[in-house]
Amino acid sequence: MAHFPYITLTISEIRLETPNTKSFVLRPDGPLPYLPGQFLTLVFPKADKEERRSYSISSNPHLGEPLTITVKRIDNGEFSRFLFDRCTVGDTLLTIGATGFFTLPEYIDGYHRYFFLAAGSGIAPILPLIKTLLHDHPSRKVFLLYSNRAADQTIFHRELVALEQTFPQFTVMFLFSSAQNLMKARVSKLMLQQYLKEHLPEEPDTALFYLCGPHDYMQMIAITLLTEGVPAANIRKENFSTVKPVVKELPPDQAPHRVTIHYDKKEYTIDVQYPLTILETAKRAGIVLPYSCEAGKCGTCSATCLQGKVWLSYNEVLLDKELNAGRVLTCVGFPYGQEDVVLDFPPLH
């Protein structure tokens, strides 16, 4: 582990957001640039290996807010329980840095309206995106549909209410599953259709939609948006699940292929053959690369394919424009074709 340039984070403050959610204010020991909507990958060393978990950054660097992650305690989540139950101010954590594609577009004013749909802790990466729009792009309309069980279990409830009162271009609708009014209890196809009819008078391609919550929640919303004419490229999803999908399809060929990796000013060459992915093969060779979920859902392991072809068994993070630019996910990537593969990883931190 010593050869990998991890960043050390010191916990400087802990805030209890709800009975099962805490925000951890972190002080890095070196530069740690990030964009609103990205996440930190924390490294948890063990005796003979390390575990990695990603947590959304809930702070906004453009507003001078200190680096903060917000963590919901999951009963069967080993590391969320460790952070929530055992970590105190002054403790240190390790990270490989920030990454993620759940960010605002390069040309923000190219879209008239921004819709955010979150459930539970899904608000963590969404809050800094909303703040950027409100503070830096006041002519954009911003809408938030936020689902929880009740008000006292709603992360950032007071802050969101205050933002709505401060910024007239911002509209929040809180949905509580405990509510008597079923139309204000959960997101449904009918409710979403009516909401769009009310708040999206223009063509659907003039709006961007950001979804963050459980898989079934996001799937239902995405399908509804598509049926209402929203282009798939205008729907962004952030997936917290690290469950590896069951993939029945095989790569175009399963022969061994030479893969050259450029990372951190070094070059590595490995031979990759199905059923091992590029990332798995690199790890077995002792090459330490960026990764987190190992399920094709977070994008930490992404690289640019400069030569050859890489087949992805699963992809829930890269958009068509990124795929067309040669981006691949090494955790679900298999080389194929006649040419050797050359991959270039983005620079550290």
N, C-alpha and C positions, 0 to 999 in steps of 0.2 A: 504493500500500500504506500510505502514511503515515497515511491517515485512519482506518484500522481499528485499534482498540485491542488489538493483540496483547499477550500477556504474554510477557516474556522469562524463560527458564529457564536457570539456571546449573547445569552438572553439578558436583555436589559430591563424588560418589563413584561408582565403577564396580565392580561385583562380577561375577566370572565364575561363572555358575551351573552351566553345563555347557560342554563344548568349543565349542558353537555358540550359546550363549545368555548374554546379559549383562543385569544389572539396572542401571539408571541412576537414581541418587538426584538429585533436581532441587530447586533452590531458586528459587521464583518471585519476581519483583520486585514482586508485588502479591498481593492476595487471589485465591485459586484454590480455591473450595469444590468438593468432589466427594463422591460416595457410593461405598461399596464396590461393585465390579463395573463401574464406569464406565471410560471411556477418555479419553485425551488426543488431540486432533487437532493434530499438529505441522505447521507451515508451513515449506516449503523454498523460499525465493525463488530465481528464476532470472532471466535477463537480461530477458525480456519477459513473464514470467508467474510463477505460483507453483504448486507442487505441494503437496498435502495428503495426509498419511497418519495413520492412527489406531493408537495402541498402548495396550494394556490397562494400567491402573494396578494394580500388584500390592501396593500398600501399603494400610493401613487407617487412615483419618483418626480414627476413634473411639478408637484405641489410641495416638494420638500419634505414629504412624510418619511419617517424612518422605516426601514425595511421591516415588514410585518407579514407573518403567515397566520392564517386562521384555521384551526384544526377542530374538527368535530370528533368527539370520543365515540369510537365504534366498539361495541362489546367484544366482537371477535377480531378486532384490529390490534395486533400486537404493538405496533409502533404508535398508533394514535393513543392507545392506553398509556404507553410509556411517557409520551409527551404530556398528556393531560394529568396523569396521576403522580408522576415522579419528578418531572423537570421543574426547577425553581430558578429564580433570578440569579445570575452568575454562572449557571451551568453553560457548557459549550456543546455545540453541535458541529458536524462536518457537512459540507455541501460541495457538489461539483459545479454549482452555479445555477443560473436561471435560463430557462428556455421555454418554448411553447409557441404555438401558432394562433392561439385564441386572442388575437390582438386586433386593434382597429386598422382599417385599410390605410394604405399610404396616402391616398387622396380622400380625406374624410368628407370634404364638402361635395364629393361626387354622389353622395346619397342624401336624400332629404330627411329621412326618418330612420331612427334606430330603435329596434324593439329588443328588449332583454327579457328572457323567460327563465326564471330560476326556481329551484326547489331546495329548501334547507340550506346546507352549506354551499350550494351552488352559487350563492351570492358572492362568495369570496373573490373570485376572479372578475366578476361583473362590476362590483362597486368601483374599482379604479377606472374601468372603461367609461362608466357613466360620469364620473367626476371629470375625466379628460374632456368629454363632450360638453358638459355644462360650463366648465371654466374657459375652455379654449375655443369652442365652436358654438357660441350662443344662438346662432340661427338654425341649428339643427333641432328637430323635435325628438325627444327621448321618452320612451315608454318602458315601464317595468311591470311585469306580472310576476309576483313573488308568492310561492306556495309554501305554507307551513301548517303545523297542527293548530297553533294558537299564537296570539301576539307575544306572550312571554317566552315563546320558543323561537322567535324570529330574530335572527342575527342582524345586527345593525338597524333595528327597527327605528329607534329614535333618530339616528343619523339620516336615514332615508326620508323620514317625515320632515325633518328640518330642511333637507335638500329640496323637497317638493315645495315647501313654503318659501324658499329663497329663490328658486329658479322657476319662472312661469312656464318655461318650455319643457318642464319635466313632469310627467304624470305617473303616479304609482298606484297600482291596484294590488292590495294584499288579499290573498286567498287563504282562508283558514278552514281546514277540514272539519273543525268542530262547529262551524257556522251553521245556523238553521237554514239560511238561504242557500240552496244547493248551487245556484248560479255563481255564488261567491265562495264556494267551498273548494272546488277543484277545477283544474283546467280540463275541459272536455272539447270535443270536436265542435259541437254546437256553440259553446261559449266562445271559443277562439274565432269561429267564423263571424259571430256577431261583433266581437271586439275589433276584428280587422275591418269590418264594414264601417264601424264607427270612427276608427282612428287611421285608416289607410285609404283616403279618397283617391289617391293617385295610382299609377301603375305599380304592381308589386315589385318590379325590378328597380324602383327608386328607393327601396328600403333594404336595410340589412337586419338580420335576425341572429341573435346570440342565445344559445340554449345551454344550460348547465344544470344537471340534476341526474336522477336515476335513469338507467338505460331505457326502460319502458316509457317513462315520462317524455324523454327527448324524442323517442321514436314516434310516439303518437303525435307530438307537436310537428315534427318534421314532415310526416305524411300528410297531415292536415294542411300545412303551408304549401306543400307541393301541389295538392289538389286545388288549392286556391290560386294557383298560378305563380307562386313565388319560385324563381329559378333556384336550382340546387346550389349554385355558386353563391347565393345570397344567404345561405343558412350555415352558420358556424356552430360547432358543438365542442364542448369540453367534457371529456369522459373521465370520471374518477375511478371507474372500475378497472382492476388489473387482471380480471379473469381472462384467461387465454381462450379465444374462440376455437370451436371445433371446425377444422378446415378439411374438407373431403377432396378438394381439387389438388392435383399435383402440378409441380412446375413443368414447363415445356420439355425440359430434359433433366435427367438426374445424374448426369456424368460429373466427374470432378472438374472444377474450373479454377484457374489461377485468378486471385483477387489481390490487387495492390491497394494499400490503404495509406493515405496521406493524413497525418494528424499530429498536431502539436510539434510541427517542424521535423517530424520523423516519417520514415517510410517503412511499411511492413508488407510482407508478401505471404499469403496463405493460400492453401488449396481447400476449396469449399465444395462439399458434396452433400446433396440431400440425403438424409433428413435434417442435417445440421444447417442452421442459418448462418449467415455471414457473421453475426454477432456471437453466436455460440462457438463457432470455430475460432474466432479471435480470442475469446475468453479462454478457451482450452489451450491456446498457444501462449497465454500469459500476456496478451495485449490488452491494456486497460483503455476502454473507449467509453464515451458518454452513453448511458442508457438508464432506463428506469422501469417502465411497466413490462417490457418484453412481450407485449401483446399487440403491438401495432396501434396503440390508442393515444400515446402522449407526444410522440415526436422527438423525444430527447436523443434518440439514436440516429436521427436523420443525417444523411450525407448527400453530396452531389455526385452523380455518376458521370464521370468525364469520358469514359470509354466502356464499351460493352453494354450488356443488358442485365437488368435485375428484375426478377419476377417477385411480386409481393403477394403473399398468401392472404393478407388481410390489411386493410387500411381504413382507419377511421379518423385520420387527422390531416392528411395531405389533400389539398384541393387540386383541381385539374391543372391550374396554371403552375402550381409547384411541381406536379408530376411532369408536365411538359417541359419544365426547366431542368429536369434531370434529378429532382429530389427523390430519394428512396429511403425506406426504413430498414435498417440493417437487422433489426430484431425479428423481422418476418420476411427478410429478403434472401432470395436464392439466385445465384448467377446462372445464366443460360446463354446459348448461342455460340457462335464461332470465335468471337473475340474475347481476349482476357478482359477482366473488369478492373477499372481504376476508379477508386472512390476518394473524394476529398471531403473531410470533415471540417466544419466551421471552426475558427480559432477558439481557444479556451477563453471563458469568461468574457 
